[in-house]
Amino acid sequence: MRRYFTKEVSFHERDATAYIKSKAYPLQSKADLQPLFDSIGDARIVMLGEASHGTHEYYTWRTHITKRLIEEKGFDFIAVEGDWPDCYRLNRFVKGYDIADKGALKILQAFRRWPTWMWANWEITALADWLQLHNQGLPANKKAGFYGLDVYSLWESMESIMDYLKKTDRAALRVAENAYKCFEPYSKDEGQSYARASQFVPDLCQADVVALLKEIRNKMPSYNTDHENVFNAEQNALVAVEAEKYYRAMIKGGPHSWNIRDRHMADTLERLLNFHGENSKAIVWEHNTHVGDARATDMAEEGMFNIGELARLQHHDKGVFLVGFGSYKGSVMAGRSWGAAMQSIQMPEAARGSWEYLLHQTGAENKLLLMDDFTGNDMFMENHIGHRAIGVVYNPQYEQYGNYVPTILPLRYNAFIFLDETNALHPLHIEPDGNQVPETYPFGV
């Protein structure tokens, strides 16, 4: 298999670009997305990817798609690659539940976990303000929500649980405090010291968080606060359990920590769908590496799976539609190393032979590809072609060594949106002008 994944692409560039050109839909305006919405049909889950966590156009095109899905197809919530406690506060705002929060900007400025720019940006501020206006006057079961799927927020989730239990259950609060005390010595380095300590004491705090989850689940029927806050308390306890597993696995390396994280995100999505009812519909915003089916990449060879693959397996009968995004050149918001200052970094033109290169060669215009048009072509179904992926840490001088995922695009996504040139997004926390509204806000596509 390793030889198969690394072999040279065995078709001629001219043939590939000619076929792409014959099947691509031009994407010059919002109206040009109609073939995408026709293809989505009645799918229950629509996942919208991104080739980086710091590109303005990925956020604005996903926002437009999201608005139409909510308005025209009745989607119930957006679930993102973000922390549960932070996103839940934004969810309460957009639904009009917490009147003390006067605007999305105030809430998003409190998103302080690095990389802050992923969600604390003007693009998400525009979406959140739109959601808040859309939800005004709607009954509770019709308000569109905003939730985080990720597993990183162990300490924030513990603090949220204790705040909740102080008001509702003093006995359960003692269980939460015991769990928090176990984790507290390891809170300064995002779990790295916990991971190292767990090498010597494998079940360091595991019993404490499992006991907390059990206590909350046993007491849930007696909690008389609003139903979504009860769900939130249980979810925070689940985050604590899964984060403890994640940090323990992190020290060993390999695919297991990745799989714990994506399994947690898939399980959280499942809980949200069940919470919103059997006919609920979800929009997911995550990186292409999570959204695009892992079986169509070399991730499968490494024993890795992702939320896109799991959703297809679990919900194939109700429809799962995966949309990837990519670009040929431009700028991106990222850091040079983990925890480094964010900056706008220039991306080089995509590597020769990559998907982004081939799409650019058909003409320097934005394009929409529907993968049903490509599954009958053996040239694209038999070759793993490099597909650019940029994370929160990015050093373009090393791009050729690790930023291209060998991919069978027609199997990885249901649709692909190619934006020839893209720009860095607009973070809230850049100094000294972090509160200065961008000129084009709230951003028209």
C-alpha positions as CSV (number, residue, x, y, z in Angstrom):
1,M,0.0,0.0,0.0
2,R,2.8,2.4,0.8
3,R,4.2,2.0,-2.7
4,Y,0.7,2.7,-4.1
5,F,0.2,5.9,-2.1
6,T,3.6,7.3,-3.2
7,K,3.8,6.3,-6.8
8,E,3.9,9.0,-9.5
9,V,0.5,10.1,-11.0
10,S,0.1,7.9,-14.1
11,F,-1.9,10.2,-16.4
12,H,-1.1,13.1,-18.6
13,E,-1.7,16.6,-17.3
14,R,-3.3,17.7,-20.6
15,D,-5.9,14.9,-20.3
16,A,-6.6,15.7,-16.7
17,T,-7.1,19.4,-17.2
18,A,-9.2,18.9,-20.3
19,Y,-11.6,16.6,-18.4
20,I,-11.8,18.9,-15.4
21,K,-12.5,21.9,-17.6
22,S,-15.4,20.0,-19.3
23,K,-17.0,19.2,-16.0
24,A,-16.3,22.3,-13.8
25,Y,-19.0,24.8,-13.0
26,P,-17.9,28.5,-13.0
27,L,-18.2,30.1,-9.6
28,Q,-18.4,33.9,-10.0
29,S,-21.4,34.7,-7.8
30,K,-23.7,33.2,-5.1
31,A,-26.1,32.2,-7.8
32,D,-23.5,29.9,-9.4
33,L,-23.8,27.6,-6.3
34,Q,-27.3,26.4,-7.3
35,P,-25.9,23.1,-8.7
36,L,-24.4,22.4,-5.2
37,F,-27.8,23.0,-3.5
38,D,-29.5,20.7,-6.0
39,S,-27.0,18.0,-5.3
40,I,-27.3,18.4,-1.5
41,G,-31.0,17.6,-1.9
42,D,-32.5,16.3,1.4
43,A,-29.2,15.3,3.0
44,R,-29.3,15.4,6.8
45,I,-25.7,16.3,7.4
46,V,-23.7,18.8,5.3
47,M,-20.0,19.2,6.1
48,L,-18.1,22.2,4.8
49,G,-14.4,21.9,4.9
50,E,-11.4,24.3,4.5
51,A,-7.9,23.8,3.3
52,S,-6.6,26.1,6.1
53,H,-7.9,27.5,9.4
54,G,-7.0,31.1,8.3
55,T,-8.6,31.9,5.0
56,H,-11.2,34.7,4.6
57,E,-12.9,33.2,1.5
58,Y,-13.5,29.8,3.0
59,Y,-15.4,31.4,5.9
60,T,-17.4,33.7,3.6
61,W,-18.4,31.1,1.1
62,R,-19.3,28.6,3.9
63,T,-21.4,31.4,5.5
64,H,-23.4,31.9,2.4
65,I,-24.0,28.1,2.0
66,T,-24.9,27.9,5.7
67,K,-27.5,30.7,5.5
68,R,-29.2,29.1,2.5
69,L,-29.3,25.7,4.2
70,I,-30.9,27.2,7.3
71,E,-33.4,29.4,5.5
72,E,-34.3,27.1,2.6
73,K,-33.7,23.5,3.9
74,G,-34.4,23.9,7.6
75,F,-31.1,23.0,9.1
76,D,-31.1,23.2,12.9
77,F,-27.5,24.0,13.9
78,I,-23.9,24.6,13.0
79,A,-21.3,22.4,14.7
80,V,-17.7,23.6,14.4
81,E,-14.1,22.5,15.1
82,G,-14.1,24.6,18.3
83,D,-14.3,24.2,22.1
84,W,-17.7,23.3,23.6
85,P,-17.8,25.9,26.4
86,D,-16.9,28.9,24.2
87,C,-19.2,27.9,21.4
88,Y,-22.0,27.2,23.8
89,R,-21.9,30.8,25.1
90,L,-22.2,32.0,21.5
91,N,-25.1,29.6,21.0
92,R,-26.9,31.1,24.0
93,F,-26.4,34.6,22.4
94,V,-27.6,33.7,18.9
95,K,-30.7,32.1,20.4
96,G,-31.5,35.2,22.6
97,Y,-31.2,33.3,25.9
98,D,-28.6,35.4,27.6
99,I,-29.6,39.0,27.4
100,A,-26.5,40.1,29.3
101,D,-24.4,39.5,26.2
102,K,-25.1,42.4,23.9
103,G,-23.3,41.3,20.8
104,A,-21.3,38.5,19.1
105,L,-18.2,40.6,19.1
106,K,-18.1,40.7,23.0
107,I,-18.4,36.9,23.2
108,L,-16.0,36.1,20.4
109,Q,-13.3,38.3,22.0
110,A,-13.4,35.9,25.0
111,F,-12.2,33.1,22.7
112,R,-8.6,33.0,24.1
113,R,-7.3,29.5,23.3
114,W,-4.6,29.5,20.7
115,P,-5.2,29.6,17.7
116,T,-7.6,32.4,18.6
117,W,-8.2,33.5,15.0
118,M,-10.0,30.3,14.1
119,W,-13.3,31.5,15.7
120,A,-12.4,35.0,17.1
121,N,-12.6,36.7,13.8
122,W,-14.8,39.2,12.0
123,E,-16.1,36.6,9.6
124,I,-17.7,34.6,12.4
125,T,-18.9,37.8,14.0
126,A,-20.9,38.5,10.9
127,L,-22.3,35.0,10.8
128,A,-23.3,35.1,14.5
129,D,-25.0,38.5,14.2
130,W,-27.0,37.1,11.2
131,L,-27.9,34.0,13.3
132,Q,-29.1,36.2,16.1
133,L,-31.3,38.3,13.8
134,H,-32.6,35.1,12.0
135,N,-33.6,33.6,15.3
136,Q,-35.6,36.6,16.6
137,G,-39.2,35.7,17.1
138,L,-38.8,32.0,16.3
139,P,-39.9,29.4,18.8
140,A,-37.2,27.7,20.8
141,N,-37.3,24.5,18.6
142,K,-36.8,26.5,15.4
143,K,-33.9,28.6,16.5
144,A,-30.6,27.8,14.7
145,G,-27.8,26.9,17.1
146,F,-24.0,27.1,17.2
147,Y,-21.9,24.4,18.9
148,G,-18.3,23.2,19.3
149,L,-17.4,19.6,18.7
150,D,-13.8,19.6,19.9
151,V,-12.2,17.8,22.9
152,Y,-9.5,20.3,24.1
153,S,-11.4,22.3,26.7
154,L,-10.9,20.1,29.7
155,W,-10.3,22.9,32.3
156,E,-12.9,25.2,30.8
157,S,-15.5,22.4,30.8
158,M,-14.7,21.6,34.4
159,E,-15.2,25.2,35.4
160,S,-18.5,25.4,33.5
161,I,-19.7,22.3,35.3
162,M,-18.9,23.8,38.7
163,D,-20.6,27.0,37.9
164,Y,-23.7,25.1,36.9
165,L,-23.7,22.8,39.9
166,K,-23.2,25.7,42.4
167,K,-26.7,26.8,41.4
168,T,-28.4,23.3,41.0
169,D,-26.7,20.6,43.0
170,R,-24.2,21.2,45.9
171,A,-23.7,17.5,46.4
172,A,-22.6,16.9,42.8
173,L,-20.5,20.0,43.1
174,R,-18.2,18.2,45.5
175,V,-17.6,15.4,43.0
176,A,-16.7,18.1,40.4
177,E,-14.4,19.8,42.7
178,N,-12.5,16.6,43.4
179,A,-12.0,16.0,39.7
180,Y,-10.9,19.6,39.2
181,K,-8.3,19.3,42.0
182,C,-6.9,16.2,40.3
183,F,-6.3,18.1,37.0
184,E,-5.4,21.5,38.4
185,P,-1.7,20.9,38.8
186,Y,-1.5,20.2,35.0
187,S,-3.5,23.2,33.7
188,K,-0.7,25.5,32.6
189,D,0.5,23.6,29.5
190,E,-2.7,22.4,27.8
191,G,-2.3,18.8,29.1
192,Q,1.3,18.1,28.2
193,S,2.4,17.6,31.8
194,Y,-0.7,15.5,32.4
195,A,0.2,13.3,29.5
196,R,3.8,12.9,30.9
197,A,2.5,12.1,34.4
198,S,0.1,9.5,33.1
199,Q,3.1,7.4,31.8
200,F,3.8,6.6,35.5
201,V,0.2,6.6,36.8
202,P,-1.9,5.5,33.9
203,D,-5.3,6.2,35.5
204,L,-4.2,9.5,37.1
205,C,-7.5,11.4,37.0
206,Q,-9.6,9.0,34.9
207,A,-11.7,7.7,37.9
208,D,-12.5,11.2,39.0
209,V,-14.0,12.4,35.6
210,V,-15.9,9.1,35.1
211,A,-17.4,9.5,38.6
212,L,-18.4,13.1,37.7
213,L,-20.1,12.0,34.5
214,K,-22.0,9.3,36.3
215,E,-23.1,11.7,39.1
216,I,-24.4,14.2,36.6
217,R,-26.3,11.6,34.5
218,N,-27.9,10.1,37.7
219,K,-29.0,13.6,38.8
220,M,-30.1,15.0,35.4
221,P,-33.8,14.2,35.8
222,S,-33.9,16.3,39.0
223,Y,-32.3,19.4,37.4
224,N,-35.1,21.9,36.6
225,T,-33.1,24.5,34.6
226,D,-33.8,24.9,30.9
227,H,-33.3,21.8,28.9
228,E,-30.4,23.0,26.9
229,N,-28.3,23.9,30.0
230,V,-28.9,20.4,31.3
231,F,-27.6,19.0,28.0
232,N,-24.6,21.4,28.3
233,A,-23.7,20.1,31.8
234,E,-23.6,16.5,30.5
235,Q,-21.6,17.5,27.4
236,N,-19.0,19.3,29.5
237,A,-18.6,16.1,31.7
238,L,-18.2,14.1,28.5
239,V,-15.6,16.5,27.2
240,A,-13.7,16.0,30.5
241,V,-13.7,12.2,30.1
242,E,-12.7,12.3,26.5
243,A,-10.0,15.0,27.0
244,E,-8.4,12.9,29.7
245,K,-8.2,10.0,27.3
246,Y,-6.9,12.3,24.6
247,Y,-4.1,13.8,26.7
248,R,-3.1,10.3,27.9
249,A,-2.9,9.1,24.3
250,M,-1.0,12.2,23.2
251,I,2.3,11.2,24.8
252,K,2.4,7.9,22.8
253,G,2.0,9.5,19.4
254,G,0.6,7.7,16.5
255,P,-3.0,7.7,15.2
256,H,-4.8,6.9,18.4
257,S,-5.0,10.4,19.8
258,W,-6.2,11.7,16.4
259,N,-8.9,8.9,16.4
260,I,-10.0,9.8,20.0
261,R,-10.5,13.4,18.9
262,D,-12.5,12.6,15.8
263,R,-14.5,9.9,17.5
264,H,-15.4,12.5,20.2
265,M,-16.4,15.0,17.5
266,A,-18.6,12.4,15.7
267,D,-20.2,11.3,19.0
268,T,-20.9,15.0,19.9
269,L,-22.5,15.5,16.5
270,E,-24.7,12.4,17.1
271,R,-25.7,13.7,20.5
272,L,-26.7,17.1,19.0
273,L,-28.7,15.4,16.3
274,N,-30.6,13.3,18.9
275,F,-31.1,16.3,21.1
276,H,-32.7,18.3,18.2
277,G,-35.0,15.4,17.2
278,E,-35.1,12.6,14.7
279,N,-35.6,14.9,11.7
280,S,-32.9,17.4,12.7
281,K,-30.2,18.5,10.2
282,A,-26.7,19.6,10.9
283,I,-24.1,21.8,9.2
284,V,-20.5,21.0,10.2
285,W,-17.5,23.4,9.7
286,E,-14.1,21.7,10.0
287,H,-10.8,21.3,8.2
288,N,-10.7,19.2,5.1
289,T,-8.6,16.7,7.0
290,H,-11.6,16.0,9.2
291,V,-14.5,16.5,6.7
292,G,-13.0,14.7,3.7
293,D,-13.5,10.9,4.0
294,A,-10.2,9.5,5.3
295,R,-10.6,6.3,3.3
296,A,-9.8,8.3,0.2
297,T,-6.4,9.4,1.5
298,D,-3.2,7.9,3.0
299,M,-4.7,8.4,6.4
300,A,-6.4,5.0,6.1
301,E,-3.0,3.3,5.7
302,E,-1.9,4.9,9.0
303,G,-5.0,3.5,10.8
304,M,-6.7,6.9,11.1
305,F,-10.4,7.7,10.6
306,N,-12.2,11.0,10.7
307,I,-15.6,12.5,11.3
308,G,-16.5,12.7,7.6
309,E,-15.9,8.9,7.2
310,L,-17.8,8.1,10.5
311,A,-20.8,10.3,9.4
312,R,-21.0,8.5,6.1
313,L,-20.9,5.1,7.8
314,Q,-23.5,6.1,10.5
315,H,-25.9,8.2,8.4
316,H,-25.6,7.0,4.8
317,D,-29.4,6.2,4.8
318,K,-30.3,9.9,5.6
319,G,-27.7,11.5,3.5
320,V,-24.2,13.0,4.2
321,F,-22.8,15.6,1.8
322,L,-19.1,16.5,2.1
323,V,-17.8,19.7,0.6
324,G,-14.0,20.3,0.3
325,F,-12.4,23.7,-0.3
326,G,-9.0,24.6,-1.8
327,S,-7.0,27.4,-3.4
328,Y,-4.0,27.8,-5.7
329,K,-2.3,30.9,-4.1
330,G,-2.7,33.8,-1.8
331,S,-2.2,34.5,1.9
332,V,-3.3,32.7,5.1
333,M,-3.5,33.5,8.8
334,A,-1.2,31.1,10.8
335,G,1.6,30.8,13.2
336,R,5.2,29.8,12.5
337,S,5.2,27.4,15.4
338,W,2.7,26.2,18.0
339,G,1.7,29.1,20.2
340,A,3.5,31.7,18.1
341,A,2.0,35.1,17.2
342,M,-0.5,34.9,14.3
343,Q,0.5,36.6,11.1
344,S,-0.6,36.8,7.5
345,I,1.7,34.4,5.6
346,Q,2.1,34.3,1.8
347,M,1.3,30.9,0.3
348,P,3.4,29.8,-2.7
349,E,1.6,28.7,-5.9
350,A,0.4,25.1,-5.5
351,A,2.9,22.3,-6.2
352,R,3.0,21.0,-9.8
353,G,0.8,17.9,-10.2
354,S,-1.4,18.7,-7.2
355,W,-5.2,19.0,-7.4
356,E,-4.9,22.8,-6.9
357,Y,-2.3,23.0,-9.7
358,L,-4.5,21.1,-12.1
359,L,-7.5,23.2,-11.3
360,H,-5.5,26.4,-11.9
361,Q,-4.3,25.1,-15.2
362,T,-7.8,24.9,-16.4
363,G,-8.1,28.7,-16.0
364,A,-7.5,31.1,-13.1
365,E,-11.2,31.3,-12.1
366,N,-13.1,29.9,-9.2
367,K,-14.8,26.6,-9.8
368,L,-17.3,24.1,-8.4
369,L,-16.8,20.4,-9.0
370,L,-19.5,17.8,-8.3
371,M,-17.9,14.5,-7.7
372,D,-20.6,12.4,-9.4
373,D,-19.1,13.8,-12.6
374,F,-15.7,12.3,-11.8
375,T,-16.5,8.9,-10.3
376,G,-16.8,7.3,-13.8
377,N,-13.3,8.4,-14.8
378,D,-10.7,5.8,-13.9
379,M,-7.9,8.4,-14.4
380,F,-9.1,10.2,-11.2
381,M,-10.3,7.2,-9.4
382,E,-7.1,5.2,-9.6
383,N,-4.6,7.9,-8.6
384,H,-3.9,9.6,-5.3
385,I,-3.1,13.2,-6.2
386,G,-1.6,15.7,-3.7
387,H,-4.2,18.0,-2.1
388,R,-2.9,21.0,-0.1
389,A,-3.7,21.1,3.6
390,I,-2.5,24.0,5.8
391,G,-2.8,23.9,9.6
392,V,-2.6,26.5,12.3
393,V,1.2,26.1,12.1
394,Y,2.5,26.9,8.7
395,N,6.0,27.4,7.2
396,P,5.7,27.7,3.4
397,Q,9.4,26.9,2.8
398,Y,8.7,23.4,4.0
399,E,5.4,22.9,2.2
400,Q,6.5,20.2,-0.2
401,Y,7.4,18.0,2.8
402,G,4.1,17.8,4.6
403,N,1.3,20.0,3.2
404,Y,-0.1,17.7,0.5
405,V,-2.4,14.8,1.3
406,P,-2.5,12.1,-1.4
407,T,-6.2,12.1,-2.3
408,I,-8.7,10.5,-4.6
409,L,-10.9,13.6,-4.7
410,P,-14.1,11.9,-6.1
411,L,-14.2,9.5,-3.1
412,R,-13.1,12.1,-0.5
413,Y,-15.9,14.6,-1.1
414,N,-19.3,15.0,-2.7
415,A,-18.3,18.4,-4.0
416,F,-15.2,20.6,-4.2
417,I,-15.0,24.4,-4.3
418,F,-11.8,25.8,-5.8
419,L,-11.0,29.4,-5.2
420,D,-8.0,30.4,-7.3
421,E,-6.6,33.1,-5.1
422,T,-7.5,33.6,-1.4
423,N,-6.6,36.0,1.4
424,A,-6.0,35.8,5.2
425,L,-9.0,36.2,7.4
426,H,-9.6,39.1,9.8
427,P,-8.8,38.1,13.5
428,L,-10.2,40.1,16.4
429,H,-7.1,39.8,18.6
430,I,-4.4,41.3,16.4
431,E,-2.8,44.3,18.1
432,P,-3.1,47.3,18.0
433,D,-6.1,47.4,15.7
434,G,-7.9,44.2,16.8
435,N,-11.2,46.0,17.2
436,Q,-11.1,47.9,13.9
437,V,-13.9,46.8,11.7
438,P,-12.7,45.6,8.3
439,E,-13.7,47.8,5.4
440,T,-15.8,45.1,3.7
441,Y,-17.6,43.9,6.9
442,P,-20.0,42.0,7.0
443,F,-18.6,40.6,3.8
444,G,-20.5,39.9,0.7
445,V,-19.4,36.9,-1.4
